[in-house]
């Protein structure tokens, strides 16, 4: 049961970090002249998170 709780907390922390990084990338993309690199970073972070969750 302790392993399950540790995995849930690890996933929750990873989710919050994903939200922070992706939000920062998307908000910085709004002010850039060429927002494509920032949007790519934001989407890649979310795809990495979803891939990690799907592999479990």
C-alpha positions, -999 to 999 in steps of 0.1 A, spaced: 0 0 0 29 24 7 43 18 -28 9 28 -43 8 61 -23 44 69 -33 35 64 -70 4 86 -67 24 114 -50 52 111 -76 26 113 -104 10 143 -88 43 162 -85 51 154 -121 17 167 -131 22 200 -113 57 204 -128 43 197 -162 16 223 -157 41 249 -146 66 243 -174 38 241 -201 21 272 -188 54 291 -188 61 280 -224 27 289 -237 27 323 -220 61 331 -233 50 321 -267 23 347 -266 49 375 -264 75 362 -288 78 373 -324 82 336 -334 61 316 -309 66 282 -325 96 270 -304 78 279 -271 46 261 -283 67 231 -293 82 229 -258 47 232 -242 33 204 -263 63 181 -260 61 185 -222 25 174 -222 32 145 -246 60 133 -224 37 134 -194 9 115 -212 34 90 -226 47 84 -191 12 79 -177 2 55 -205 33 33 -200 23 26 -164 
